[in-house]
Amino acid sequence: MMKSLLLTALFLLIFTRLVSAQQQPFENQSRSAKKWYQQALRLQQKGNYTSSLVLFEKASQQFKKQRLWRKHIDCDNEFTHSLILLGRYNEALKKAGQTLQESLTNLKDTTLVVVPYTNLGTIYFEKGEYDKALTYYNKVLQIQRTLFGDDHLKLVDSYINLGNVYTSKAEYDKALAYFQKSVQIRRSFLGNTHPDLAYSYFLIGNIYFYKREFDKALDNHQKALKSRLAHFGKIHPEVANSYNSLGSVYQHKGEYDTALEYHLKALQMRRTIYGEKHLRTADSYNNLGSLYRVRGEYTKALEYLQKGLQIRRATLKESHHSVSESYIRLGSLYQVTGEYEKALEYHQKALQGFLATFGKVHPAVADSYKELGNTYFDKGEYDKALENYQQTLEIRRVVSGEAHTSVGNSYYVIGNVYAAKGEYDKALEYFHKALQIRVAVHGEMHHNVADSYNNLGNIYQAKGDYTLALEYHQKALLIRLKVLNESHPKVADSYNNLGKLYYAKKDYGKALEYHQKAVNTYLKSLGESHPGVAEAYNNLGNIYQAQGDYKLALEYHQKALQGYRKTFGNAHPGVADTYNYLGNVYRLKDEPRKSLQLFQKAIMANVPSFQDSLISHNPILAGHTKPYLTPVTLLLSLQSKAEVLEHLFNQSHAIKDLILALQTSCSADSVAYKIQQNYTGENDKVAFTASAMKLYQQALPLCLKVYQLTKDQRYLDKAFYFAERGKASVLTASLAESKAKTFAEIPDSLLQQDQLFRSQMAQFSQRLVKELAKGKEADSSKLVFYQNNLFRAHLQQEKLVNQLEKKYPKFYSLKYQLQAVTPKQLQGVLDEKTALLDYVLTDTLLQVFIMGRKFYKVESVVLDSLFQRRLTAFRESILYKDHDLHQQVAYALYQLFIPASLPKSIKSLIIIPAGELTTFPFEALLTKPREVKEDKRKAYLLKKYNVSYAYSAGLLYERLIQTQETENKQLLAMAPVFESPARSNQRANIQTKLFHQENYEESELERVNNRNNITSQIINQQLDNVDIERNKKYYSDVRNNIIPETLLLEGKYPRPLPASEREVKNIAQLFQAKGVPAKVFLHQQASENQIKSLETAQYNFIHLATHGFVNEKYPELSGLVLAPDKTDQEDGILYTGEIYNLHLKADLVTLSACETGLGKIVPSEGVIGLTRALLYAGAKNIMVSVWKVSDESTADLMEDFYRQLLSGKSKARALHAAKRKMLKQDRYSQPYYWAPFILIGK
């Protein structure tokens, strides 16, 4: 037994030694692996990630050989972590996947997959794939909850990781909940003073910073700092992090000196801890660079940002996102200093880096496109800015969804572009959309919401709605004062905008008060050299300029110029604006030479490639390139220069000054044309052309002056060109686009899409305006719903049109290659007996272009102070059948409007009216004075000429050269008739939708006769006492207060039109007697749904006998009343927007309804109403009325008109004959009955 034991002991001893000898190398290898692992961790901590990879790899392989799986996997997890820190995410993703698989295979312990899952979550987090990141972080959390429950210390890191993801998703409340959970657990396990608790406070501080609740952010960051100082002392990485975050908060509060103090502390500490070339040091350099940029200290900003970039490039790969982030900051710096090419270079580098690291869909890529957009925006290249902003928007929608704050920010910057372009309605759409998202995400009291209110205020101010502008600016200021502080630059921006608003209202006292507040605030927060201060000085200069204090105005404008040039050099929009202001001061001081020099400098500052100080030279602006920075500023510079040159000519009488003034106006016109062509929304185009009327009205007399001095026909033709530039150019362009779609071989499927989007736009625009018209009683939820749907339809339609322009070159060519019609072309299509009278009307001058087949000239008449009163008296004399008043004014106006030089052979007039003449009944003028003792009916202009009308010479020319279509002649006639409820009980279920007013015409006239005897004042020749504005208001009230659209809501039924049934039946019989098919819809069949469902394109003649109404404030609410739809799918009114979407090919559309020729009169476009909609829909010629008349007289006139038309007469002659017949009847001899109907066309 003993021997056996001894032998066993001996064996064990020998075996142990043998094993020990064999294990010696393994232990040595294990120690080496541990050493490499520890060295790698230290390198990783120091930021030397590339070197750490080598050692982690060596250690991992060694542990693997020894089958020390846990240590091997620890090495691989850290290897993955270093790859993440290097931004090598694809490699990290692969490695993390491998490590996860090895963990599951070799360790057989699901709890050990926590680190690989965490790494995978972090990789997806860094790649911006937040939902995938949440998946992995939640897996970790689920494992930990299973092991430890919900409130264990082991779960804190998971809560923090999840909070970080939600922070990046801008779901701040969710993030806050996770971070607060970490505080709760750490307090429970570690007490109130543990340094780990400080990190939770730090993260909560960041959340409040992002929420722009700066006081709460400071409170939490100060808590974190206090704890860190207590545990780590004054020099520690976490203390530096706290200083860094506090600096950022103070910077955004506008307390720049305090921010600088904290950022410098962070930099100094990081240099001490990490050294000069560490990534944390680079972070501090970047933060300081950005702070100095905001402060306007651009040299220092450049120095610090370049230091940060150098460190990052030396430490990381060129494509690392931190290097790209440095490029973005440098690009932003060069952008604000006006060095746009450098800015673009750096932003492009950043974009390429982000794309290489993250791929195409990532928040950082979106931000890069945004910065490119910002630079192009500042350059004035708005199309490129939009292109990049749209890229940003698309990425953010994919990454974050439609309701995310980043998407709201994209809508906001896109709105800024449209605002800068002057497309104010378009800008409003985007600003309102941004505001909806921002309020939903942040609540009302947030600086982003204030920014939205601020810009909405600016837009409404630009549109002339000062009440709404004031409301929005006051909201913005209130929020900024509460969220930021009184010395913040954003507060100064609000003061600035309020000052501009009161300046526009000519309340110079309040304007001065607010601008002075702005200057003081800017100086306190930004210092003298900041561009914001320069802008504030210009605003003060403008006030003193308006008050006539030119000395002070010049002083402030010079200060502004000095500030702008110091920061940006000579080529910058702010420099150009300031030179314009200075030029205007010297113009007011009557120093034209000095003024011209300054306007020339303004042009040079705006067109960097043009540096010619000679007043006789202007930049070449032809071609597709845009050599200018801001077109609107350049337009003002050129206009102002032309005005001063004309003034100089009036002093010097040197023709060279006059010709140069005209050349400069032509250059200004080139800019205006490009601006208008670049607009997308019709309302914005109309608004711009209305504002450009000053240019055309300035250029036209210049042409005539040069023509008078030179007798060169080219200048007379140029005068006609400028006359036409102010006539329906937007309508012309819209018709050209519609025509282009027809002839550009675009597939029907795409045209149907376009039609669908346009129908949706019309539908939601009409509903939105209808709701807005309710004022304070409008339903806010409906407004949001309509705005969102209108916005979506606009986006879809714009995207489609952009695709059509790119894919179908013929469409683009036909759409934009519009050629102005020349006098020679027009003369060639006029017959021997027809003359064209094209009017241009200003406040003081009437110009008439007189054109026939063999003659062409222009006459100018200076208007006296009684002109407006005569126009009002003329219209009232017709409406109230006042013979004496009519004879008093009608002949005087005839002498004014109808040239005495017209050849006696002329039998027909085509009139192109302007301004208030758009609805003027020329045929009711008297061709002989009152003294002539003869039948007054023989003296009407109607007796002497056939009269028709056109919106512009260009549109007229298109109509005159069109060939007459003879195939498929058909008539469509509709008359709802509107029987009274007593006669139509079977339709009681729908009568409540309509209104009933049997004595409609009589009640209106009774109301008129109660008005302060204005008519008797005119009869007594007291023209000076006629209250023109009061009369205008009355007619506006009549049209906008008793229109059927309003009364539909009151459950009343339309006034019956019994004669309209006879009218359409007799007209149909006339057509059928000539063998022309006629389709008639009466009573309930004459519905809105009926006309929308018909193939209207097959009808050559369309006749609608019904009620019509106009709304001058909201032209979209003008319409025709039809029979209600039994299915309740339609409301019984064919609105203007719905007419736009009809497909018409009719040679004639007749609206036998009241006031269908009226609408909102825009100086540059004429009437915006039903006639415009019909022309767009495809009608070639239109007959409408310009005031209310009885249905009996209307029916008689219409029947006679068609009888004459079908006998072979032209439309103009047929209408003329029908009116002449009425004139011969005592019952209808007054112009009240026959003058309202006018023919637009040939």
Secondary structure as the mmCIF struct_conf table of DSSP 4:
data_model
#
loop_
_struct_conf.conf_type_id
_struct_conf.id
_struct_conf.beg_label_comp_id
_struct_conf.beg_label_asym_id
_struct_conf.beg_label_seq_id
_struct_conf.end_label_comp_id
_struct_conf.end_label_asym_id
_struct_conf.end_label_seq_id
HELX_RH_AL_P HELX_RH_AL_P1 MET A 2 LYS A 46
TURN_TY1_P TURN_TY1_P1 GLY A 47 GLY A 47
HELX_RH_AL_P HELX_RH_AL_P2 TYR A 49 LYS A 65
TURN_TY1_P TURN_TY1_P2 GLN A 66 ARG A 67
HELX_RH_AL_P HELX_RH_AL_P3 TRP A 69 LEU A 86
TURN_TY1_P TURN_TY1_P3 GLY A 87 GLY A 87
HELX_RH_AL_P HELX_RH_AL_P4 TYR A 89 GLU A 102
HELX_RH_PI_P HELX_RH_PI_P1 SER A 103 LEU A 107
HELX_RH_3T_P HELX_RH_3T_P1 THR A 110 VAL A 113
HELX_RH_AL_P HELX_RH_AL_P5 VAL A 114 GLU A 126
TURN_TY1_P TURN_TY1_P4 LYS A 127 GLY A 128
HELX_RH_AL_P HELX_RH_AL_P6 TYR A 130 PHE A 148
TURN_TY1_P TURN_TY1_P5 ASP A 150 ASP A 151
HELX_RH_3T_P HELX_RH_3T_P2 LEU A 153 LEU A 155
HELX_RH_AL_P HELX_RH_AL_P7 VAL A 156 SER A 168
TURN_TY1_P TURN_TY1_P6 LYS A 169 ALA A 170
HELX_RH_AL_P HELX_RH_AL_P8 TYR A 172 LEU A 190
BEND BEND1 ASN A 192 THR A 193
HELX_RH_AL_P HELX_RH_AL_P9 PRO A 195 TYR A 210
TURN_TY1_P TURN_TY1_P7 LYS A 211 ARG A 212
HELX_RH_AL_P HELX_RH_AL_P10 PHE A 214 PHE A 232
BEND BEND2 LYS A 234 ILE A 235
HELX_RH_AL_P HELX_RH_AL_P11 PRO A 237 HIS A 252
TURN_TY1_P TURN_TY1_P8 LYS A 253 GLY A 254
HELX_RH_AL_P HELX_RH_AL_P12 TYR A 256 TYR A 274
TURN_TY1_P TURN_TY1_P9 GLU A 276 LYS A 277
BEND BEND3 HIS A 278 HIS A 278
HELX_RH_AL_P HELX_RH_AL_P13 LEU A 279 ARG A 295
TURN_TY1_P TURN_TY1_P10 GLY A 296 GLY A 296
HELX_RH_AL_P HELX_RH_AL_P14 TYR A 298 THR A 315
BEND BEND4 LEU A 316 LEU A 316
TURN_TY1_P TURN_TY1_P11 GLU A 318 SER A 319
HELX_RH_AL_P HELX_RH_AL_P15 HIS A 321 VAL A 336
TURN_TY1_P TURN_TY1_P12 THR A 337 GLY A 338
HELX_RH_AL_P HELX_RH_AL_P16 TYR A 340 PHE A 358
BEND BEND5 LYS A 360 HIS A 362
HELX_RH_AL_P HELX_RH_AL_P17 PRO A 363 LYS A 379
TURN_TY1_P TURN_TY1_P13 GLY A 380 GLY A 380
HELX_RH_AL_P HELX_RH_AL_P18 TYR A 382 SER A 400
TURN_TY1_P TURN_TY1_P14 GLU A 402 ALA A 403
BEND BEND6 HIS A 404 HIS A 404
HELX_RH_AL_P HELX_RH_AL_P19 THR A 405 LYS A 421
TURN_TY1_P TURN_TY1_P15 GLY A 422 GLY A 422
HELX_RH_AL_P HELX_RH_AL_P20 TYR A 424 HIS A 442
BEND BEND7 GLU A 444 HIS A 446
HELX_RH_AL_P HELX_RH_AL_P21 HIS A 447 ALA A 462
TURN_TY1_P TURN_TY1_P16 LYS A 463 GLY A 464
HELX_RH_AL_P HELX_RH_AL_P22 TYR A 466 VAL A 483
BEND BEND8 LEU A 484 LEU A 484
TURN_TY1_P TURN_TY1_P17 GLU A 486 SER A 487
HELX_RH_AL_P HELX_RH_AL_P23 PRO A 489 ALA A 504
TURN_TY1_P TURN_TY1_P18 LYS A 505 LYS A 506
HELX_RH_AL_P HELX_RH_AL_P24 TYR A 508 LEU A 526
TURN_TY1_P TURN_TY1_P19 GLU A 528 SER A 529
BEND BEND9 HIS A 530 HIS A 530
HELX_RH_AL_P HELX_RH_AL_P25 PRO A 531 ALA A 546
TURN_TY1_P TURN_TY1_P20 GLN A 547 GLY A 548
HELX_RH_AL_P HELX_RH_AL_P26 TYR A 550 PHE A 568
BEND BEND10 ASN A 570 ASN A 570
BEND BEND11 HIS A 572 HIS A 572
HELX_RH_AL_P HELX_RH_AL_P27 PRO A 573 LEU A 588
TURN_TY1_P TURN_TY1_P21 LYS A 589 ASP A 590
HELX_RH_AL_P HELX_RH_AL_P28 PRO A 592 ASN A 606
TURN_TY1_P TURN_TY1_P22 PRO A 608 SER A 609
TURN_TY1_P TURN_TY1_P23 ILE A 615 SER A 616
BEND BEND12 GLY A 623 HIS A 624
BEND BEND13 LEU A 629 LEU A 629
HELX_RH_AL_P HELX_RH_AL_P29 PRO A 631 SER A 652
HELX_RH_AL_P HELX_RH_AL_P30 ILE A 655 GLN A 677
TURN_TY1_P TURN_TY1_P24 ASN A 678 ASN A 678
HELX_RH_AL_P HELX_RH_AL_P31 GLU A 682 SER A 691
TURN_TY1_P TURN_TY1_P25 ALA A 692 ALA A 692
HELX_RH_AL_P HELX_RH_AL_P32 MET A 693 THR A 710
HELX_RH_AL_P HELX_RH_AL_P33 GLN A 713 ARG A 725
TURN_TY1_P TURN_TY1_P26 GLY A 726 GLY A 726
BEND BEND14 LYS A 727 ALA A 728
HELX_RH_AL_P HELX_RH_AL_P34 SER A 729 PHE A 743
TURN_TY1_P TURN_TY1_P27 ALA A 744 GLU A 745
HELX_RH_AL_P HELX_RH_AL_P35 ASP A 748 LEU A 772
TURN_TY1_P TURN_TY1_P28 ALA A 773 LYS A 774
HELX_RH_3T_P HELX_RH_3T_P3 GLY A 775 GLU A 777
HELX_RH_AL_P HELX_RH_AL_P36 SER A 780 LYS A 807
HELX_RH_AL_P HELX_RH_AL_P37 PRO A 809 TYR A 816
HELX_LH_PP_P HELX_LH_PP_P1 ALA A 820 THR A 822
HELX_RH_AL_P HELX_RH_AL_P38 PRO A 823 VAL A 829
BEND BEND15 LEU A 830 LEU A 830
TURN_TY1_P TURN_TY1_P29 GLU A 832 LYS A 833
STRN STRN1 THR A 834 LEU A 841
BEND BEND16 ASP A 843 THR A 844
STRN STRN2 LEU A 845 MET A 851
BEND BEND17 ARG A 853 LYS A 854
STRN STRN3 TYR A 856 VAL A 862
TURN_TY1_P TURN_TY1_P30 SER A 865 LEU A 866
HELX_RH_AL_P HELX_RH_AL_P39 PHE A 867 LEU A 879
TURN_TY1_P TURN_TY1_P31 TYR A 880 LYS A 881
HELX_RH_AL_P HELX_RH_AL_P40 HIS A 883 PHE A 897
BEND BEND18 ILE A 898 ILE A 898
TURN_TY1_P TURN_TY1_P32 ALA A 900 SER A 901
BEND BEND19 LEU A 902 LEU A 902
TURN_TY1_P TURN_TY1_P33 LYS A 904 SER A 905
STRN STRN4 SER A 908 ILE A 912
HELX_RH_3T_P HELX_RH_3T_P4 GLY A 915 THR A 919
HELX_RH_3T_P HELX_RH_3T_P5 PHE A 922 ALA A 924
STRN STRN5 LEU A 926 LEU A 926
BEND BEND20 THR A 927 LYS A 928
TURN_TY1_P TURN_TY1_P34 ARG A 930 GLU A 931
BEND BEND21 GLU A 934 GLU A 934
HELX_RH_3T_P HELX_RH_3T_P6 LYS A 936 ALA A 939
STRN STRN6 TYR A 940 TYR A 940
HELX_RH_AL_P HELX_RH_AL_P41 LEU A 941 LYS A 944
STRN STRN7 ASN A 946 TYR A 949
BEND BEND22 TYR A 951 TYR A 951
HELX_RH_AL_P HELX_RH_AL_P42 ALA A 953 ILE A 961
BEND BEND23 GLN A 962 GLN A 962
HELX_LH_PP_P HELX_LH_PP_P2 THR A 963 GLU A 965
TURN_TY1_P TURN_TY1_P35 GLU A 967 ASN A 968
STRN STRN8 LEU A 971 ALA A 975
HELX_RH_3T_P HELX_RH_3T_P7 PRO A 981 ARG A 983
HELX_RH_3T_P HELX_RH_3T_P8 ASN A 985 ARG A 987
HELX_RH_AL_P HELX_RH_AL_P43 ALA A 988 GLN A 991
TURN_TY1_P TURN_TY1_P36 THR A 992 LYS A 993
BEND BEND24 LEU A 994 LEU A 994
TURN_TY1_P TURN_TY1_P37 GLU A 998 ASN A 999
HELX_RH_AL_P HELX_RH_AL_P44 TYR A 1000 ASN A 1009
TURN_TY1_P TURN_TY1_P38 ASN A 1010 ASN A 1010
BEND BEND25 ARG A 1011 ARG A 1011
TURN_TY1_P TURN_TY1_P39 ASN A 1012 ASN A 1013
HELX_RH_AL_P HELX_RH_AL_P45 ILE A 1014 ILE A 1019
TURN_TY1_P TURN_TY1_P40 ASN A 1020 GLN A 1021
HELX_RH_3T_P HELX_RH_3T_P9 LEU A 1023 ASN A 1025
HELX_RH_AL_P HELX_RH_AL_P46 ILE A 1028 ASN A 1041
BEND BEND26 ILE A 1042 ILE A 1042
HELX_RH_AL_P HELX_RH_AL_P47 PRO A 1044 LEU A 1048
TURN_TY1_P TURN_TY1_P41 LEU A 1049 GLY A 1051
HELX_LH_PP_P HELX_LH_PP_P3 PRO A 1054 PRO A 1056
HELX_RH_AL_P HELX_RH_AL_P48 PRO A 1058 ALA A 1073
TURN_TY1_P TURN_TY1_P42 LYS A 1074 GLY A 1075
STRN STRN9 ALA A 1078 LEU A 1082
HELX_RH_3T_P HELX_RH_3T_P10 HIS A 1083 GLN A 1085
BEND BEND27 ALA A 1086 ALA A 1086
STRN STRN10 SER A 1087 SER A 1087
HELX_RH_AL_P HELX_RH_AL_P49 GLU A 1088 SER A 1093
BEND BEND28 LEU A 1094 LEU A 1094
HELX_RH_3T_P HELX_RH_3T_P11 THR A 1096 GLN A 1098
BEND BEND29 ASN A 1100 ASN A 1100
STRN STRN11 PHE A 1101 ALA A 1105
BEND BEND30 THR A 1106 THR A 1106
STRN STRN12 HIS A 1107 PHE A 1109
BEND BEND31 GLU A 1112 LYS A 1113
HELX_RH_3T_P HELX_RH_3T_P12 PRO A 1115 LEU A 1117
STRN STRN13 GLY A 1119 VAL A 1121
STRN STRN14 ALA A 1123 ALA A 1123
HELX_LH_PP_P HELX_LH_PP_P4 PRO A 1124 ASP A 1125
TURN_TY1_P TURN_TY1_P43 LYS A 1126 THR A 1127
BEND BEND32 ASP A 1128 GLU A 1130
BEND BEND33 GLY A 1132 GLY A 1132
STRN STRN15 ILE A 1133 TYR A 1135
HELX_RH_AL_P HELX_RH_AL_P50 THR A 1136 TYR A 1140
TURN_TY1_P TURN_TY1_P44 ASN A 1141 ASN A 1141
BEND BEND34 ASP A 1147 ASP A 1147
STRN STRN16 LEU A 1148 SER A 1152
BEND BEND35 ALA A 1153 ALA A 1153
TURN_TY1_P TURN_TY1_P45 CYS A 1154 GLY A 1157
STRN STRN17 GLY A 1159 VAL A 1162
TURN_TY1_P TURN_TY1_P46 PRO A 1163 GLU A 1165
STRN STRN18 GLY A 1166 GLY A 1169
HELX_RH_AL_P HELX_RH_AL_P51 LEU A 1170 ALA A 1177
TURN_TY1_P TURN_TY1_P47 GLY A 1178 GLY A 1178
BEND BEND36 LYS A 1180 LYS A 1180
STRN STRN19 ILE A 1182 SER A 1185
BEND BEND37 VAL A 1186 TRP A 1187
HELX_RH_AL_P HELX_RH_AL_P52 ASP A 1191 LEU A 1206
TURN_TY1_P TURN_TY1_P48 SER A 1207 GLY A 1208
HELX_RH_AL_P HELX_RH_AL_P53 LYS A 1211 LEU A 1223
TURN_TY1_P TURN_TY1_P49 LYS A 1224 LYS A 1224
BEND BEND38 GLN A 1225 GLN A 1225
HELX_RH_3T_P HELX_RH_3T_P13 ASP A 1226 TYR A 1228
BEND BEND39 GLN A 1230 GLN A 1230
HELX_RH_AL_P HELX_RH_AL_P54 PRO A 1231 TRP A 1234
TURN_TY1_P TURN_TY1_P50 ALA A 1235 PRO A 1236
STRN STRN20 PHE A 1237 ILE A 1240
#
